[in-house]
Amino acid sequence: MNEIFLMNGYGVYVWLAYLFTLLSFTSLYLITKIQLLKEQRKYIAKFGSLSRAKSVIAKEQKLNKEILVNTLISKI
């Protein structure tokens, strides 16, 4: 068991590399998630109080469709 952690003297470097990678991926995920939530709040603030006719027009626009699709995917 001790050999797995030590890896012939290279264990410190290997485990630090794993730790660095894990921390990098975690921070990247959290930053992306925070930005997504921020953009969703902006979208709701802009289009949340539209009338029915304006809401239909907004949903037909290409950019808004992409945002709505991403919102549905992120909730899954």
N, C-alpha and C positions, 0 to 999 in steps of 0.2 A: 504494500500500500504506500509505503514511504517513497518507493521508487517512482510511482506515478507522479507524485508531487515534485520530486527533485529532478527527474528526467536527466540524469547524468550531469548535473550541474547547470543545466539550461532551464530548469523549472521556473526560476524567478522571472526570466525574460519571457517565457511562454505564457505564464499566468498573468503577467502584467500586460502582455499584448491582448490576451482575451479580455481582461478587465477594461482596458482602454477601448476596445471595440464595442463591448457591451455598453459602456457609458456613452460612447459616441452615438450609437444607434438609439439608445434611450433618449438622449437629449434631442436628437434629430426628430424622433417621433413626437416628443412633447412640444417642441417648437412648431412643428407642422400642425399638430392638433390645436394648439392655441391660435394659430393664424386662421385655421379653418373656422373655428368658433367665432372669431372676430369678424370674419367676412360674412358668416351667416347672420350675425346680429346686424351688420350694416345692410344686408339685403332685406331682412325683415323690416328694419326701420324705414327703408326706402319704399318697399313694395307692400308692406303689411297692411297699410291703411288705404289702398287704392279702391276705387269703385269697381263694380263687377266688370264693366266694359273695359276699363283700363287694365284690369287684372288679366283679362283674356288676351289683350294685345301684348302685355309684358311677357306672358307665358309663351307666346308664339315667337318671340325674338330668340335668335340663335344663342346668344351669350346667356340669356336667362335660362334657356333649356339646359345648357351645360351645367349651370349652377344648381338647378333643381335636381338633375340626375346625380350630381356629386353629393348633394344633401341626402338623397335617398340611399345612396350606397354607403355613406358614412354612418347611417343609423343601423345598418345591418350587422 
